[in-house]
Amino acid sequence: MILPESTGVGSENWTSTYETNVSNEITQGCDDLSNYYNRVAGLRPTWTYHHIFGRTDARAQIAVEPISNAHPSSSSCSWVDTIYTNLGYADSGCIEKGRHHGGDVRTSDGTDWAFDIFVANSVADSDGLFSDSYFAYAYLGGPFEVQTYDNDGWGIGQMNKVTRHETSHIFYALDEYSSSGCQCTDSSGYVSYPDQNC
């Protein structure tokens, strides 16, 4: 979990209470994914958490207020890129840096997968959206997902649900709601089996 803190700009400031709220909700969302999986016990995910909170960790301190900007994308991910640079990665672009970071964490922890969840503070923001109206997304397969503190209208009390959804994308699950444009014949991931649940 990476919670960026802007230095000297904006009105969004993390507190230990907000950090605890995020940590609890993300942990609950990931635990839910473990509990829902009941097919092959040996494949049930377990989790190792690392917290990088910009309020107290300079590696997650940046010059901009994330919520006041467009969502980080593969073509423009300035503050995510800065944080990965602060973590010691010099690859070209945030996706490459995120994959490198994830690989190092995976090796260090002895796990099969690693990814980051960035949460932009939006407590003082009027709608909990980035300036381009995004609030939560993840790249299929990682290396990271992004959320805002109040996730549009979902609110911090339902961040666990948003975490479940976005983290499923990290493991190559596709969207299944009609406005996503999904098709029941769509497939993704290592198994590449048609979703059939659009």
Salt bridges, closest charged atoms under 4 A:
GLU19 OE1 - ARG55 NH2 2.89
ASP32 OD2 - ARG164 NH1 2.79
ASP57 OD2 - ARG59 NH2 2.74
ASP81 OD2 - LYS97 NZ 3.14
ASP91 OD1 - HIS100 ND1 2.90
ASP104 OD2 - HIS100 NE2 3.73
ASP109 OD2 - HIS50 NE2 2.63
ASP116 OD2 - HIS101 ND1 3.05
ASP132 OD2 - HIS71 ND1 2.58
ASP175 OD1 - HIS165 NE2 2.90
ASP175 OD1 - HIS169 NE2 2.96
